[in-house]
Amino acid sequence: MDLKSKDINKILVRSTNWVGDALLTTPALASLKDNFPQAQITVLASKWVAPVFAEHPAADEVLIFDRDGRHQGLWGLGRLARKLRRRRFDLAVLFQNAIQAALIARLAGIPLRLGYNTDGRGFLLNLPIRLRPEDKQVHETEYYLRLLTRAGLKTAKTRPVFHLSPAVQAQAAARLAAQGLHETFLLGLAPGAAYGPAKQWPARRFAAAADLILAGQNGAALLFGSPKEAPVTAEVGRNLEVRFLDLAGRTNLAEAAALIKRCGLFLTNDSGLMHVAAAVGVPLVAVFGSTNPKTTAPAAERFRLIRHPPPCAPCLRPTCNQDSHLCMDAVSPEEVAEAALDLLREAAGHA
């Protein structure tokens, strides 16, 4: 089917549910807008990833999918579908692979429903795209772009961008000024990972690397994470010798992104915040263990990726099933600090 020949004025995009994945869909979202500049694009997103799209120029509107509240269960899905049906969308683009996304689009009466033919949902799609084995081996930005190219649309390979409002950026500046950090070199640290502990470099090593990076300079560390990751950031803080501010659980996603943007360097696991740092243009060092950098490496201009994969990597497990966490144990604070300092020297050379 030639989508460009259709009269498409209203498009519903179902976002993915993880922050990193949502950011990696933004190049495809921008390409979708390029193909249909006249169309109003509405993004249906969970509340924790909605800030990714709130200021994005390709998203005209963001609707919250409240799966734990008013959209919970079959009655909740029906309520959401009725709301969407009244909007009279012409096309649904499903970046989320779940059958639920296709069911919502079908119940909402959206005539054109585009998505990968996964999760047994092919019968709910009239524009199903077959998922090939090689599609799972490309970077996730390319994975989402391929959904559009296979549907006959033109795409552009661009980096993910987290657009921030002037107001939230001013709020971040004021928050740092209140802490006396507005003229300080800031090292961002993201020692958690929502997917599971197999992706987490040990907290003590995060602290040791941060101390090495900040040694001899007027600097401070900003610790980022969700409320569930607060115990990890607290452990990092207990082991830091340098000044730090623990922000875990004390910001929303947009506030965290604005604060990360003010960092001179970001040290992170493979996590959603890694992709946030890349999307706001901060140089970063990422420690990889159980995951595959071929598919989820930061889409950043300046970064260093530290990885010493054992034979079992990438296992893609949320928790390690080995007696020793081999992939993470092989990474030393000294190696990470040297990579970070080298990246800073390179960034200074391009300034």
Residue frames relative to the residue before (quaternion, step in Angstrom):
aa qw qx qy qz dx dy dz
M 1.0000 0.0000 0.0000 0.0000 0.00 0.00 0.00
D 0.3286 -0.7370 0.5610 0.1849 3.57 -0.94 0.95
L 0.2846 -0.7989 0.5070 0.1539 3.56 -0.17 1.28
K 0.6361 0.5586 -0.3412 0.4087 3.58 1.04 -0.75
S 0.6503 0.5154 -0.3246 0.4540 3.57 1.19 -0.39
K 0.5955 0.5862 -0.3549 0.4192 3.56 1.26 -0.21
D 0.4733 -0.6412 0.5239 0.3006 3.53 -1.25 0.50
I 0.1134 0.8186 -0.5432 0.1481 3.56 0.14 1.33
N 0.0127 0.8273 -0.5568 0.0731 3.54 -0.48 1.26
K 0.7722 0.1974 -0.1306 0.5896 3.57 1.21 -0.36
I 0.0462 -0.8092 0.5849 -0.0304 3.57 -0.70 1.15
L 0.1806 -0.7466 0.6310 0.1088 3.55 -1.01 0.88
V 0.1118 -0.7722 0.6239 0.0440 3.57 -0.86 1.02
R 0.2107 -0.7571 0.6053 0.1264 3.58 -0.78 1.03
S 0.3172 -0.7784 0.5196 0.1531 3.52 -0.53 1.25
T 0.5218 -0.5591 0.5278 0.3695 3.52 -1.36 0.22
N 0.5299 -0.6898 0.4214 0.2565 3.56 -1.25 0.43
W 0.6571 0.4697 -0.3214 0.4943 3.61 1.24 -0.17
V 0.5904 -0.6113 0.3942 0.3497 3.56 -1.01 0.84
G 0.6760 0.4928 -0.3024 0.4569 3.58 0.83 -0.94
D 0.6634 0.5004 -0.3071 0.4639 3.56 0.90 -0.91
A 0.6341 0.5370 -0.3346 0.4445 3.58 0.98 -0.83
L 0.6556 0.5016 -0.3123 0.4701 3.58 0.95 -0.84
L 0.6777 0.5009 -0.2970 0.4490 3.58 1.00 -0.77
T 0.6045 0.5242 -0.3695 0.4725 3.60 1.26 -0.09
T 0.5210 0.6917 -0.4147 0.2795 3.63 1.13 -0.40
P 0.6023 0.5190 -0.3973 0.4583 3.68 0.99 -0.46
A 0.6525 0.4937 -0.3185 0.4787 3.60 1.01 -0.75
L 0.6172 0.5371 -0.3457 0.4595 3.58 1.03 -0.73
A 0.6537 0.5037 -0.3108 0.4715 3.59 0.96 -0.86
S 0.6512 0.5076 -0.3158 0.4674 3.59 0.99 -0.79
L 0.6090 0.5500 -0.3474 0.4538 3.57 1.06 -0.73
K 0.6629 0.4923 -0.3017 0.4766 3.58 0.97 -0.85
D 0.6217 0.5413 -0.3404 0.4523 3.60 1.05 -0.71
N 0.6723 0.4903 -0.2898 0.4730 3.58 1.06 -0.72
F 0.7944 0.1657 -0.0697 0.5802 3.58 1.08 -0.71
P 0.0440 -0.8560 0.5145 0.0266 3.62 0.58 1.09
Q 0.6606 0.5163 -0.3082 0.4495 3.56 1.16 -0.55
A 0.6211 0.5968 -0.3296 0.3866 3.58 1.19 -0.45
Q 0.3824 -0.6579 0.5917 0.2660 3.52 -1.23 0.56
I 0.1552 -0.7955 0.5823 0.0627 3.58 -0.73 1.08
T 0.0968 -0.7784 0.6201 0.0149 3.54 -0.79 1.12
V 0.2039 -0.7752 0.5890 0.1030 3.57 -0.82 1.01
L 0.1966 -0.7497 0.6239 0.1003 3.55 -0.87 1.03
A 0.1098 0.8275 -0.5270 0.1595 3.56 -0.37 1.27
S 0.5363 -0.5727 0.5054 0.3591 3.54 -1.24 0.50
K 0.6371 -0.5956 0.3261 0.3647 3.57 -1.05 0.75
W 0.6723 0.5147 -0.3207 0.4246 3.61 1.04 -0.63
V 0.7223 0.3685 -0.2602 0.5242 3.63 1.18 -0.29
A 0.4244 0.7335 -0.4505 0.2811 3.61 1.22 -0.19
P 0.6299 0.5466 -0.3694 0.4099 3.69 0.91 -0.67
V 0.5284 0.6208 -0.4161 0.4028 3.62 1.17 -0.39
F 0.7822 0.3492 -0.1529 0.4927 3.56 1.03 -0.83
A 0.4634 0.7345 -0.4257 0.2542 3.59 1.22 -0.39
E 0.7929 0.2427 -0.1240 0.5450 3.61 1.01 -0.80
H 0.4295 0.7144 -0.4649 0.2983 3.59 1.22 0.12
P 0.4747 -0.7165 0.4253 0.2835 3.63 -0.71 0.99
A 0.6556 0.5075 -0.3281 0.4528 3.61 1.14 -0.38
A 0.6696 0.4582 -0.2943 0.5051 3.59 1.24 -0.26
D 0.2448 -0.7915 0.5456 0.1260 3.57 -0.50 1.17
E 0.7947 0.0367 0.0226 0.6055 3.56 1.18 -0.57
V 0.1466 -0.7586 0.6266 0.1018 3.56 -1.18 0.63
L 0.1266 -0.7665 0.6274 0.0528 3.55 -0.86 1.06
I 0.3717 -0.7330 0.5278 0.2146 3.57 -0.99 0.84
F 0.2281 -0.7234 0.6378 0.1337 3.53 -0.98 0.97
D 0.1293 -0.8249 0.5500 0.0153 3.56 -0.19 1.34
R 0.0755 -0.8650 0.4952 0.0279 3.55 0.48 1.22
D 0.7027 0.4206 -0.2737 0.5044 3.62 1.18 -0.37
G 0.7190 0.3912 -0.2330 0.5250 3.57 1.29 0.05
R 0.8745 -0.0053 0.0078 0.4849 3.55 -0.71 -1.10
H 0.7097 0.4040 -0.2706 0.5099 3.63 1.21 -0.23
Q 0.3994 0.7329 -0.4635 0.2975 3.57 1.22 0.36
G 0.8326 0.2132 -0.1615 0.4851 3.57 -1.10 0.75
L 0.7415 -0.4178 0.2891 0.4381 3.55 -1.33 0.00
W 0.6433 0.5121 -0.3354 0.4598 3.59 0.99 -0.78
G 0.6574 0.5161 -0.3093 0.4536 3.56 1.00 -0.81
L 0.6404 0.5106 -0.3244 0.4733 3.56 1.02 -0.78
G 0.6327 0.5276 -0.3283 0.4621 3.55 1.04 -0.74
R 0.6311 0.5279 -0.3251 0.4662 3.57 1.04 -0.80
L 0.6584 0.4984 -0.3033 0.4756 3.58 0.97 -0.86
A 0.6574 0.5242 -0.3134 0.4413 3.58 0.92 -0.92
R 0.6431 0.5160 -0.3261 0.4624 3.60 1.00 -0.77
K 0.6294 0.5305 -0.3265 0.4645 3.57 1.05 -0.78
L 0.6830 0.4771 -0.2831 0.4751 3.56 0.95 -0.90
R 0.6074 0.5692 -0.3568 0.4241 3.59 1.03 -0.75
R 0.6464 0.5279 -0.3215 0.4473 3.58 1.03 -0.77
R 0.6277 0.5458 -0.3380 0.4404 3.60 1.19 -0.46
R 0.2525 -0.8138 0.4880 0.1895 3.61 1.26 -0.36
F 0.0644 0.8104 -0.5719 0.1096 3.56 0.64 1.17
D 0.3889 -0.7203 0.5317 0.2173 3.55 -1.15 0.70
L 0.8055 0.0910 0.0112 0.5854 3.58 1.07 -0.76
A 0.1380 -0.7467 0.6442 0.0912 3.54 -1.12 0.79
V 0.1061 -0.7630 0.6360 0.0447 3.57 -0.90 1.01
L 0.1511 -0.8370 0.5254 0.0252 3.53 -0.42 1.28
F 0.1561 -0.7873 0.5929 0.0660 3.56 -0.25 1.27
Q 0.6155 0.4984 -0.3444 0.5041 3.56 1.16 -0.52
N 0.3857 -0.7726 0.4677 0.1884 3.57 -0.86 0.98
A 0.5150 0.6919 -0.4022 0.3071 3.61 1.21 -0.27
I 0.5926 -0.5675 0.4361 0.3695 3.54 -1.22 0.53
Q 0.5786 0.6100 -0.3733 0.3921 3.58 1.10 -0.67
A 0.6330 0.5408 -0.3367 0.4398 3.59 0.98 -0.82
A 0.6738 0.4797 -0.2907 0.4811 3.58 0.98 -0.85
L 0.6272 0.5409 -0.3355 0.4489 3.59 1.04 -0.75
I 0.6401 0.5188 -0.3259 0.4636 3.58 0.94 -0.84
A 0.6687 0.5021 -0.3020 0.4577 3.58 0.89 -0.93
R 0.6598 0.5018 -0.3074 0.4673 3.58 1.00 -0.81
L 0.6736 0.4878 -0.2955 0.4701 3.59 0.90 -0.88
A 0.6559 0.5078 -0.3047 0.4680 3.57 1.17 -0.61
G 0.4584 -0.7263 0.4179 0.2961 3.58 1.30 0.02
I 0.3250 0.7418 -0.5219 0.2677 3.58 1.12 0.59
P 0.4138 -0.7784 0.4070 0.2392 3.62 -0.42 1.15
L 0.7656 0.2414 -0.1494 0.5773 3.61 1.08 -0.66
R 0.0037 -0.8167 0.5732 -0.0661 3.58 -0.61 1.17
L 0.0658 -0.8285 0.5545 -0.0422 3.55 -0.33 1.36
G 0.3191 0.7322 -0.5620 0.2150 3.56 -0.90 0.94
Y 0.6093 -0.5138 0.4333 0.4207 3.53 -1.30 0.19
N 0.4509 -0.6894 0.5080 0.2516 3.54 -1.08 0.85
T 0.2990 0.7526 -0.5118 0.2867 3.56 0.46 1.31
D 0.8143 0.3180 -0.1942 0.4451 3.53 -1.39 0.09
G 0.6074 -0.6027 0.3461 0.3848 3.59 1.13 0.62
R 0.5172 0.6880 -0.3863 0.3315 3.59 1.16 0.41
G 0.3106 0.8015 -0.4747 0.1893 3.59 1.25 0.15
F 0.6592 0.5260 -0.3185 0.4328 3.60 1.01 -0.76
L 0.6609 0.4943 -0.3076 0.4736 3.60 1.26 -0.29
L 0.6741 0.4619 -0.2780 0.5050 3.57 1.30 -0.21
N 0.1827 -0.7612 0.6012 0.1606 3.58 -1.07 0.63
L 0.6928 0.2888 -0.2684 0.6039 3.55 1.36 0.23
P 0.0967 0.8292 -0.5442 0.0836 3.60 0.60 1.10
I 0.1867 -0.7645 0.6091 0.0987 3.57 -1.00 0.87
R 0.3923 -0.7404 0.4944 0.2311 3.56 -0.61 1.14
L 0.3257 -0.7355 0.5643 0.1859 3.56 -0.89 0.98
R 0.2001 -0.7998 0.5602 0.0800 3.55 -0.55 1.23
P 0.6442 -0.5314 0.3643 0.4123 3.62 -1.10 0.48
E 0.6696 0.5117 -0.3113 0.4392 3.59 0.97 -0.80
D 0.5647 0.6026 -0.3917 0.4057 3.60 1.19 -0.39
K 0.6603 0.5054 -0.3071 0.4628 3.58 1.16 -0.50
Q 0.6731 0.5024 -0.2840 0.4624 3.58 1.30 -0.14
V 0.6025 0.5402 -0.3662 0.4594 3.60 1.26 0.07
H 0.6425 -0.4952 0.3957 0.4306 3.54 -1.26 0.29
E 0.5995 -0.6211 0.3668 0.3468 3.55 -1.01 0.80
T 0.5714 0.5643 -0.4010 0.4408 3.62 1.07 -0.48
E 0.6660 0.4834 -0.2839 0.4921 3.57 1.03 -0.84
Y 0.5834 0.5908 -0.3574 0.4277 3.57 1.08 -0.75
Y 0.7192 0.4241 -0.2547 0.4879 3.60 0.85 -0.92
L 0.6144 0.5372 -0.3518 0.4584 3.59 1.07 -0.62
R 0.6283 0.5541 -0.3373 0.4294 3.59 1.04 -0.76
L 0.5642 0.5873 -0.3920 0.4279 3.58 1.10 -0.57
L 0.6996 0.4542 -0.2642 0.4842 3.57 1.00 -0.82
T 0.6614 0.5058 -0.3275 0.4466 3.60 0.88 -0.86
R 0.6498 0.5089 -0.3265 0.4606 3.61 1.01 -0.72
A 0.6679 0.4603 -0.3017 0.5010 3.56 1.24 -0.35
G 0.6178 -0.6005 0.3220 0.3926 3.58 1.29 0.29
L 0.5411 0.6220 -0.4050 0.3953 3.59 1.26 0.27
K 0.4758 -0.6522 0.5082 0.3000 3.55 -1.19 0.53
T 0.0843 -0.8017 0.5911 0.0272 3.57 -1.04 0.79
A 0.2160 -0.7424 0.6192 0.1370 3.53 -1.30 0.45
K 0.3589 -0.7372 0.5348 0.2042 3.56 -0.88 0.98
T 0.1251 0.7836 -0.5888 0.1537 3.53 -0.23 1.32
R 0.5571 -0.5914 0.4549 0.3648 3.57 -1.26 0.26
P 0.5521 -0.5758 0.4711 0.3764 3.59 -1.14 0.51
V 0.0956 -0.7812 0.6161 0.0317 3.56 -1.11 0.77
F 0.2114 -0.7328 0.6348 0.1240 3.54 -1.04 0.89
H 0.1822 -0.8005 0.5651 0.0818 3.58 -0.28 1.25
L 0.1333 -0.8058 0.5767 0.0200 3.57 -0.86 1.06
S 0.4710 -0.6720 0.4911 0.2922 3.57 -1.00 0.77
P 0.6048 -0.5474 0.4217 0.3960 3.62 -1.16 0.48
A 0.6286 0.5611 -0.3417 0.4163 3.57 1.03 -0.74
V 0.7005 0.4498 -0.2897 0.4723 3.61 0.84 -0.88
Q 0.6229 0.5238 -0.3472 0.4660 3.59 1.12 -0.56
A 0.6361 0.5058 -0.3238 0.4845 3.58 1.05 -0.71
Q 0.6215 0.5413 -0.3332 0.4580 3.56 1.05 -0.75
A 0.6444 0.5151 -0.3181 0.4671 3.58 1.00 -0.81
A 0.6490 0.5182 -0.3158 0.4589 3.57 0.95 -0.87
A 0.6656 0.5008 -0.3008 0.4644 3.57 0.96 -0.87
R 0.6346 0.5338 -0.3332 0.4487 3.57 0.99 -0.75
L 0.6716 0.4796 -0.2969 0.4805 3.57 0.96 -0.83
A 0.6293 0.5348 -0.3370 0.4522 3.59 1.01 -0.78
A 0.6405 0.5362 -0.3223 0.4453 3.58 1.02 -0.79
Q 0.7009 0.4229 -0.2509 0.5167 3.57 1.23 -0.53
G 0.4997 -0.6676 0.4173 0.3613 3.59 1.28 0.05
L 0.5412 0.6473 -0.3721 0.3868 3.58 1.21 0.51
H 0.4225 0.7530 -0.4411 0.2447 3.59 1.24 0.09
E 0.7576 0.2893 -0.1956 0.5515 3.62 1.16 -0.39
T 0.5073 0.6489 -0.3953 0.4065 3.55 1.20 0.58
F 0.4694 -0.6201 0.5322 0.3346 3.57 -1.13 0.62
L 0.1599 -0.8173 0.5519 0.0424 3.55 -0.69 1.11
L 0.1550 -0.7561 0.6327 0.0633 3.54 -0.93 1.02
G 0.2300 -0.7813 0.5667 0.1247 3.56 -0.58 1.12
L 0.0977 -0.7863 0.6093 0.0316 3.55 -1.03 0.85
A 0.0171 -0.7755 0.6310 -0.0112 3.57 -0.93 0.96
P 0.0314 -0.8666 0.4979 -0.0096 3.60 0.26 1.26
G 0.6216 0.5452 -0.3508 0.4398 3.59 1.24 -0.03
A 0.0641 -0.7566 0.6436 0.0960 3.53 -1.38 -0.15
A 0.4262 -0.7477 0.4486 0.2409 3.56 -0.51 1.20
Y 0.6192 0.5886 -0.3483 0.3858 3.59 1.05 -0.72
G 0.7147 -0.4160 0.2690 0.4937 3.58 1.07 -0.66
P 0.6818 -0.5379 0.3241 0.3752 3.59 -1.24 0.41
A 0.5350 0.6275 -0.4234 0.3751 3.63 1.13 -0.33
K 0.6837 0.4717 -0.2800 0.4813 3.59 1.21 -0.45
Q 0.6316 0.5834 -0.3134 0.4031 3.58 1.27 -0.14
W 0.3340 -0.6882 0.6163 0.1871 3.52 -0.88 1.07
P 0.5935 -0.6184 0.3574 0.3709 3.66 -0.86 0.83
A 0.5864 -0.6274 0.3988 0.3217 3.55 -1.01 0.92
R 0.6386 0.5311 -0.3364 0.4438 3.60 0.96 -0.80
R 0.6617 0.4952 -0.3127 0.4682 3.59 1.03 -0.69
F 0.5703 0.5576 -0.3761 0.4716 3.56 1.13 -0.58
A 0.6777 0.4943 -0.2914 0.4598 3.56 0.87 -0.98
A 0.6611 0.5106 -0.3128 0.4521 3.59 0.90 -0.91
A 0.6586 0.4968 -0.3129 0.4706 3.59 0.94 -0.83
A 0.6421 0.5264 -0.3262 0.4518 3.60 0.96 -0.82
D 0.6438 0.5179 -0.3242 0.4606 3.58 0.96 -0.84
L 0.6577 0.5031 -0.3116 0.4661 3.59 1.00 -0.78
I 0.6586 0.5162 -0.3108 0.4507 3.58 0.95 -0.86
L 0.7636 0.3901 -0.1928 0.4771 3.57 0.93 -0.92
A 0.4103 0.7300 -0.4677 0.2827 3.59 1.24 -0.07
G 0.8518 0.1893 -0.1420 0.4673 3.55 -0.95 0.91
Q 0.7239 0.3665 -0.2709 0.5179 3.60 1.16 0.24
N 0.5411 -0.6033 0.4752 0.3428 3.54 -1.26 0.46
G 0.3190 0.7661 -0.4890 0.2687 3.54 0.16 1.27
A 0.1374 -0.7621 0.6260 0.0912 3.52 -1.34 0.22
A 0.3848 -0.7082 0.5483 0.2231 3.55 -1.25 0.51
L 0.1757 -0.7343 0.6461 0.1116 3.53 -1.12 0.79
L 0.1957 -0.7953 0.5677 0.0829 3.57 -0.70 1.11
F 0.1128 -0.8170 0.5655 0.0037 3.54 -0.75 1.13
G 0.3269 0.7317 -0.5664 0.1922 3.53 -1.20 0.60
S 0.5892 -0.5560 0.4504 0.3752 3.53 -1.33 0.17
P 0.6911 -0.4391 0.3361 0.4653 3.63 -1.20 0.08
K 0.6527 0.5147 -0.3227 0.4527 3.61 1.02 -0.72
E 0.6947 0.4610 -0.2694 0.4819 3.59 1.18 -0.52
A 0.3912 0.7521 -0.4564 0.2701 3.59 1.29 0.00
P 0.6295 0.5206 -0.3704 0.4421 3.68 0.92 -0.61
V 0.6438 0.5145 -0.3261 0.4631 3.60 1.07 -0.68
T 0.6750 0.4701 -0.3070 0.4787 3.59 0.89 -0.86
A 0.6092 0.5459 -0.3545 0.4530 3.60 1.08 -0.65
E 0.6465 0.5051 -0.3243 0.4709 3.60 1.01 -0.76
V 0.6104 0.5268 -0.3504 0.4766 3.59 1.03 -0.73
G 0.6688 0.5241 -0.2981 0.4349 3.56 0.88 -0.96
R 0.6418 0.5352 -0.3229 0.4442 3.58 1.01 -0.79
N 0.7422 0.4057 -0.2122 0.4894 3.57 1.16 -0.58
L 0.5341 0.6288 -0.4082 0.3908 3.59 1.25 -0.02
E 0.2895 -0.7362 0.5843 0.1811 3.55 -1.11 0.72
V 0.6578 0.4967 -0.3038 0.4778 3.58 1.20 -0.45
R 0.6443 -0.5001 0.4038 0.4144 3.54 -1.30 0.21
F 0.0442 0.8105 -0.5823 0.0460 3.56 -1.01 0.76
L 0.1943 -0.7305 0.6412 0.1327 3.51 -1.39 0.34
D 0.2244 -0.7883 0.5632 0.1050 3.57 -0.60 1.18
L 0.0992 -0.8318 0.5461 -0.0101 3.55 -0.48 1.28
A 0.3812 0.7500 -0.4791 0.2503 3.60 1.24 0.01
G 0.8370 0.1345 -0.1357 0.5127 3.55 -0.78 1.07
R 0.6571 0.5212 -0.2964 0.4569 3.57 1.29 0.04
T 0.7146 0.3307 -0.2466 0.5649 3.58 1.26 0.29
N 0.3832 -0.6253 0.5894 0.3387 3.51 -1.31 0.18
L 0.7384 -0.4411 0.2610 0.4382 3.59 -1.26 0.15
A 0.6625 0.5019 -0.3176 0.4565 3.60 0.91 -0.84
E 0.6425 0.5121 -0.3209 0.4712 3.61 0.99 -0.80
A 0.6419 0.5152 -0.3233 0.4669 3.57 0.97 -0.86
A 0.6543 0.5151 -0.3185 0.4529 3.60 0.92 -0.88
A 0.6589 0.5061 -0.3107 0.4617 3.60 0.97 -0.83
L 0.6541 0.4904 -0.3065 0.4876 3.59 1.05 -0.72
I 0.6271 0.5255 -0.3310 0.4702 3.59 1.03 -0.78
K 0.6232 0.5626 -0.3389 0.4246 3.58 1.01 -0.79
R 0.6858 0.4778 -0.2775 0.4737 3.60 1.14 -0.56
C 0.5194 0.6260 -0.4186 0.4038 3.59 1.28 0.07
G 0.4412 -0.6848 0.5147 0.2673 3.53 -1.16 0.63
L 0.7791 0.0188 0.0169 0.6264 3.55 1.28 -0.45
F 0.1627 -0.7835 0.5949 0.0761 3.55 -1.14 0.67
L 0.1282 -0.7753 0.6171 0.0416 3.56 -0.88 1.04
T 0.0972 0.8399 -0.5048 0.1738 3.55 -0.54 1.17
N 0.4488 -0.5803 0.5870 0.3425 3.48 -1.41 0.16
D 0.6067 -0.4591 0.4515 0.4662 3.56 -1.32 -0.17
S 0.2841 0.7621 -0.5097 0.2805 3.56 -0.11 1.30
G 0.6987 -0.4383 0.3467 0.4466 3.54 -1.31 0.05
L 0.6634 0.5058 -0.3091 0.4566 3.58 0.99 -0.80
M 0.5393 0.5788 -0.4061 0.4574 3.60 1.18 -0.40
H 0.6956 0.4568 -0.2730 0.4826 3.58 0.89 -0.92
V 0.5820 0.5542 -0.3741 0.4629 3.60 1.14 -0.55
A 0.6586 0.5093 -0.3088 0.4598 3.59 0.88 -0.96
A 0.6510 0.5029 -0.3162 0.4726 3.58 0.95 -0.84
A 0.7071 0.4912 -0.2653 0.4339 3.57 0.94 -0.90
V 0.7006 0.3873 -0.2806 0.5296 3.61 1.24 -0.24
G 0.5845 -0.6696 0.3228 0.3251 3.57 1.31 0.33
V 0.4441 0.6886 -0.4626 0.3386 3.59 1.14 0.54
P 0.4778 -0.6376 0.5053 0.3314 3.64 -0.92 0.78
L 0.0094 -0.8385 0.5433 -0.0409 3.58 -0.86 0.88
V 0.2314 -0.7077 0.6491 0.1557 3.48 -1.38 0.48
A 0.0819 -0.8161 0.5720 -0.0005 3.57 -0.69 1.12
V 0.2373 -0.7511 0.6032 0.1248 3.56 -0.95 0.97
F 0.1160 -0.8061 0.5798 0.0233 3.56 -0.68 1.15
G 0.0839 -0.7961 0.5981 0.0384 3.54 -1.08 0.78
S 0.8575 0.1494 -0.0499 0.4897 3.56 -0.05 -1.33
T 0.6930 0.4961 -0.2768 0.4439 3.58 1.19 -0.40
N 0.5222 -0.6666 0.4643 0.2595 3.52 -1.33 0.38
P 0.3327 -0.7731 0.4975 0.2098 3.64 -0.40 1.13
K 0.5298 0.6307 -0.4161 0.3852 3.58 1.17 -0.38
T 0.7683 0.3478 -0.1797 0.5064 3.56 1.06 -0.74
T 0.8257 0.2285 -0.0956 0.5069 3.61 1.04 -0.66
A 0.2928 0.7508 -0.5413 0.2399 3.63 1.11 0.43
P 0.5874 -0.5803 0.4082 0.3893 3.61 -1.08 0.55
A 0.3223 -0.7255 0.5757 0.1958 3.56 -0.93 0.91
A 0.2913 0.7772 -0.4813 0.2816 3.52 0.63 1.25
E 0.5457 -0.6078 0.4642 0.3424 3.53 -1.25 0.44
R 0.8016 0.1143 -0.0302 0.5861 3.59 0.97 -0.89
F 0.3210 0.7283 -0.5594 0.2316 3.55 -0.55 1.16
R 0.2118 -0.7137 0.6447 0.1737 3.50 -1.40 0.25
L 0.1816 -0.7783 0.5950 0.0848 3.54 -0.94 0.93
I 0.1501 -0.7961 0.5844 0.0473 3.59 -0.67 1.14
R 0.2075 0.7793 -0.5565 0.1999 3.55 -0.64 1.14
H 0.0067 -0.7640 0.6451 -0.0106 3.57 -1.01 0.92
P 0.0894 -0.8688 0.4840 0.0537 3.58 0.40 1.20
P 0.3166 -0.7064 0.5963 0.2124 3.59 -0.93 0.86
P 0.7335 -0.4262 0.2728 0.4538 3.63 -1.21 0.11
C 0.6786 0.5084 -0.3000 0.4371 3.60 1.11 -0.59
A 0.6291 0.5483 -0.3383 0.4349 3.62 1.21 -0.17
P 0.6007 -0.2209 -0.7671 -0.0449 1.53 -2.07 1.39
C 0.2861 -0.7865 0.5245 0.1565 3.59 -0.64 1.08
L 0.2740 -0.8011 0.4806 0.2285 3.58 1.27 -0.50
R 0.4258 0.7012 -0.4652 0.3326 3.58 1.20 0.44
P 0.4800 -0.6539 0.4883 0.3220 3.61 -1.09 0.57
T 0.7719 0.1561 -0.1090 0.6066 3.59 1.19 -0.51
C 0.4833 -0.6710 0.4832 0.2877 3.57 -1.12 0.72
N 0.2398 -0.7833 0.5575 0.1344 3.59 -0.93 0.86
Q 0.5247 0.6018 -0.4220 0.4294 3.58 1.26 0.41
D 0.5930 -0.5612 0.4295 0.3858 3.58 -1.20 0.45
S 0.7602 0.1853 -0.1134 0.6123 3.56 1.13 -0.67
H 0.4247 -0.6950 0.5223 0.2526 3.56 -0.97 0.92
L 0.1998 -0.8713 0.4317 0.1205 3.54 0.58 1.27
C 0.6983 0.4973 -0.3025 0.4166 3.57 0.77 -0.98
M 0.7147 0.4217 -0.2556 0.4960 3.60 1.02 -0.73
D 0.6220 0.5575 -0.3433 0.4295 3.59 1.05 -0.71
A 0.6399 0.5561 -0.3229 0.4207 3.58 1.15 -0.58
V 0.6530 0.5089 -0.3079 0.4688 3.61 1.25 -0.32
S 0.2014 -0.8091 0.5454 0.0857 3.59 -0.62 1.14
P 0.6047 -0.5538 0.4225 0.3861 3.60 -1.19 0.46
E 0.6313 0.5500 -0.3357 0.4316 3.58 1.02 -0.78
E 0.6492 0.5157 -0.3146 0.4622 3.58 0.99 -0.84
V 0.6681 0.4985 -0.2968 0.4660 3.55 0.94 -0.91
A 0.6586 0.5114 -0.3127 0.4550 3.58 0.93 -0.89
E 0.6521 0.5101 -0.3210 0.4599 3.60 0.94 -0.81
A 0.6363 0.5115 -0.3276 0.4756 3.59 1.01 -0.77
A 0.6507 0.5202 -0.3106 0.4577 3.57 0.99 -0.85
L 0.6813 0.4813 -0.2920 0.4679 3.59 0.88 -0.91
D 0.6201 0.5262 -0.3377 0.4740 3.57 1.08 -0.68
L 0.6465 0.5144 -0.3128 0.4685 3.57 1.01 -0.80
L 0.6433 0.5138 -0.3201 0.4687 3.58 1.03 -0.77
R 0.6302 0.5191 -0.3330 0.4716 3.57 1.01 -0.77
E 0.6531 0.5089 -0.3116 0.4662 3.58 0.98 -0.84
A 0.6546 0.5093 -0.3162 0.4606 3.58 0.95 -0.87
A 0.6434 0.5189 -0.3249 0.4597 3.58 1.01 -0.79
G 0.6419 0.5405 -0.3148 0.4435 3.56 1.08 -0.70
H 0.7080 0.4273 -0.2480 0.5046 3.57 1.21 -0.57
A 0.4852 0.6872 -0.4306 0.3270 3.58 1.25 -0.12
